[in-house]
Structures are given as structure tokens and as C-alpha cells.
Amino acid sequence: MTEETYRLNCFVENKPGVLARIVGLISGRGYNIQTLNVGPTEDGTVSRMRIDVLGTERVVNQIILQLRNCVNVIEVTSRRR
Amino acid sequence: MFGYPGGNVVDVFDHVRTAKFRFVLGRHEQGCVHMADGYARATGRPGVAIVTSGPGATNAITGLATANVDGVPLVLVSGQVPLSQIGTDAFQEADMTGICRAATKHSFLVKSADEIPEVVAEAFYIATHGKPGAVVIDVPRNVQEATTDARYPERVSLRAYHPESAATPSQVNRLAKWLNEAKRPVLLAGGGVIAANAAGDVAALAAKAGIPVVTTLMGIGCVSASGMHSLGMAGLYGSYAANAALAAADLVVALGVRFSDRVTERCFPNGVHRARLVHVDCDPSSIDKNVTADLGIVADVKDLLTTVNSRVKPSLRAAWLARVAEWKAKHPFSYRQLRRGVIMPQAVVEAVDRAADGRTLLVADVGQNQMWCAQYFRHSHPRRFLCSGGMGTMGFALPAAIGAAIARPDCRVVAVAGDGGAQMTIQELAVAVAERLPIVLVVVNNGCLGMVRQMQDESFGGRRCAVAFPRVHGAGCPDFVKLAHAYGAGGVRVTDPAKLDSAVAKAMRAKGPTLVDVVVDPEANV
């Protein structure tokens, strides 16, 4: 399977340590984050993260499932760039 | 609660003194967490440990990772420097929530005493719901000193964590249909079955539909080894019958397994299986992770089996069961006596098995001894065989046995460890003595790190390096009997094969903790 860039759109709880948790989950699997954008949403308790990662479909799906297992992650969607 | 005090958790200990629960003082923080882990594995209830900041917290990491990877519910409270000192490299400061991130399911840094009740409730909820795991609550010292009127919440509702899941009707239909159609089905049961308290449901399905059961290392005890449907452990060090049945099956239903490489390398090379594969697990990320399933079902194993059991047709599958029974009868685990008059390590586990009764709880360490415990003991109950599966943590057996003995005073707990693993946590023998726990620590003493020695022999042309612990006093290996006596435990050495059975049986009747140092043939391989 070929590696492609995927954009992960995450809505997460706006709490300390959540960014580190998500970045650690991705980097801990040996994958490099190409772009990372974090910002507020209209709801001050929720942050939005846009993360671009390079990987195969299978690996990116694993990352998404593991992100969804994260206690602070509300929603993750992805699309191929 | 198991733990070890220190300067940044001493305020909590002022209340431990008067608490209603039993507190057990360990001798090292790793040991304390393994004790809580053993307690949790033996009961299914979350284990709890408490340690101080800095080195107390970092010492706990191995224990956390060990519990977390095996899906054991555990809550660790760690002290932390006062909030005002965080980030200043204060004395005994370590970034615990940072360090433990990859070794836990979740962690909390408590910022105010008002948060404590809610955080504690959430920690226990997270530790015990979905795939169980280890959760850390890091509490700065000034928060410990503060008072609050906050009450323990009646129920926990987490905004972003909803692990409950159930099979869809179409998934249940398909699984039932495939089970009814299959000529050579096999159930592969893992630790998730035990965690879900679904061992009885697996046995019921096997009996009703005539399906043989193989287990992973963590699934041992799901079905009684002596039962006609039980084929033992699959994988690298698994039984012939289990691996042959998986290879010959036309349907494999994997229940509560995560397909570790110990199983897949042997039974599912390249992550595929030519039979139909159904994978049931409560963790969505475990489906299609290492092995691609034809049908992946995210569900509680017990709930699913309750439904499926009512939907499968009773079947004898006489031909298939006869075939696997023949494999089981013809190819039991076996070993060759290498030298006359020298005890074989496998015989040590057989001796423990002969001395065991229905209330024996076996805790294995890691390495060759662990595989022999899996192979040569006739496991009969869930939660009666504990070992570190995923992390493979040497030194696990003795402290985990202490936790199990406290949890199950009705059971006789026997820990089996090599001389390597025993030396990693031997200090916890003091706890067994202080708490008057009648545990048996059997040291399978081969004077070397057997599993690594075996790897060097098999894959490195016999070039042995850093594996020998010469059994000569003054050369590095302690006199385990004297060591046991020094801690106030009983101790006996066995070198004669003829005296092995009686020594083990006597230790298992002893009133207090007893170490049995069995000198075995160092050249035995798994």
C-alpha cells in the first residue's frame, strides 16, 4: 500500500495536556506530523486540531481508531489530501 | 491499597492511617503497582496503589505499562510537588502525566481540591470501562493539604469517552449463520473473555455447538484444560493441537484477543488466515490492527455470546471433535530428561500441578518459566493463572502473587519465577512475611537467563553473552534459601528429583510464605 497524506480533523476537549497526548499517540507509532493547526471553536471548551500525516490507509485508520479511544477526543474525521 | 510513602504524598498518608481499607506497604514502587495489578487480575476489581512524586512515580511506570497493555483495571495516585513549584525542577519533581502518557489509558493532574471527587470517580470509570487499563491521578502537595466541600458524584458522564458498544443485528445474524454452517470451527479466546467474565459463556458455546477452544496466553483458564473442547494455548509456544486446529479450521471466531505477534507469527502469518475469521473485541482499534477479519464486531464479549448462544444450533460435530481430540492425545507437551539425577524445569511445574487443587492460583514470572507454567499446568479456572503477557515484565510474579493472595485468601497462591526474575523483586518477600501471606515462591533456578540463552543458542550460533548467573556463592547468584530466611520466610532447596514432589507439596501446606529453590538443568529449552 502506498503512503499518502491524510488530513485528520479532530474536535477535542480544551484541557491541558490534550495536545501532547494526541501528538504523542501519532509520533509514538513512528509517524511524522507534516502540519499541525490548533485553534478554538465557538464553544470555548472544545478545540479543533487539523493534523496532516503521511501514511498508508491502514495505518491512518489505526491512528484514527486510537485517537477515538482517547478520553479527551470528541470526534475525528479524515480525508485524503 | 498498596503503596509507598514519600515527602510529596505524606499528607494523604495522614488519612491512610485512619482509613477503613487495608493498606499494604510495599518495598519498591514497581512492586506496589504489581501488587495492585495482581489484586485486579485475581478479582476483576480495580487495583489501587499510591506512591510519592519524582522517583516514586517513575518507579511505578513499569508496573503501569504492565497492567495497561494487559487491560488490567488499575488506579495509581501519585504525589506531586506543589502547583507553585511545578516546572521549577523542584526536589523530587517529575512530569508524571507526561512520563506516564504511553504507559497508561489516561492520566489526571489535579489542580484544585474541589476537583478531587470528580477526578477519582472518572479515574475509576475509565479504568474499568471499555478495554480496562491503568489510570494515574497526579496530586500536587498543596492540593492534598487543601480542604473542599465537593462531594463524590453519583454518576460519571464523560463528554468524549463512550466505550459502550454492541453488535448490530446483522452482525449477530452473520456470526450465527457462519457458526451453523461451519464444518471445522474454532474459538480463539483471549484475555478479553476473562476481563468480561465471559469464560462460562465460551464454554457454553463450545459445548452446545461442538466447537473446540484454543486460547492465547492471556486467555488461559477460559475453559478447563481437561475438558474435551479445550486444546490449550495457541502460538509460538502453543500446543500442537491448538495450532493444528487453527490451521485446519474453516471458521475462526476470535474473542477478546488483540492478535499479539506471539500468536500471529505462528498462526496468522502476514496478518491473514485462509479460514473465515470473525474478530470480536470491545476495543475498536484492535479490529483489523494486526490481522484482517472477514467480520469485525465491536462488542462486549459476554453480551454478544449471550445472544449468539441462543442462536446457534446444537451440534455434535463428532468428526471434527474426534480429529482435534486425536491431535490433543497424540501430541501433548513433552520434554526429554537431559541428564540423569538433575531436575528438569518442566518437572517443577508438573510437581506444582500435582500438588495443586481446585483452589490453587498460579502466578508466573517471565521467560522460560512462564511458558512452562502455561504448558505443563492443568489450568482449570479463569483468573487463576496470572502473568505479564504483553509487557513481559520480569519480576512480576512475587509482587503480583502478594496482591492475588490478599484478594483471594481462599486460594493458595503459588508464584513461579526464574532466578533472574526472582532477583528483580525479591525484596517484596518482606511484604509476604509482614502480611503473613502463605504464598509459595518457586524459584526455577537454572543459574542463567534461560530464554535469552535459548535465543543465543538457536539464533546466534550458541555465542552466549550476559546470561549466566553462576550458582556458586560469591560468583553472583545469592543463596535463595538463606535469603528467604533473612526475610523471615521459610526456605528449602531441592536438587534431587525424587524429593521434588514432597518439597513442593509441603511448601503449599505451609502457614507462612515459603521459597522453594529448585536447582534445575540449565540446558532445557521451551
Interface residues (C-beta under 8 A of the other chain):
Chain A: V12 E13 P16 G17 A20 R21 G24 G28 R58 N61 Q62 L65 Q66 R68 N69 C70 V71 N72 V73 I74
Chain B: T97 G98 R101 A102 K105 H106 S107 L109 I126 G130 K131 L158 R159 A160 Y161 P163 D283 P284 S285 D288 K289
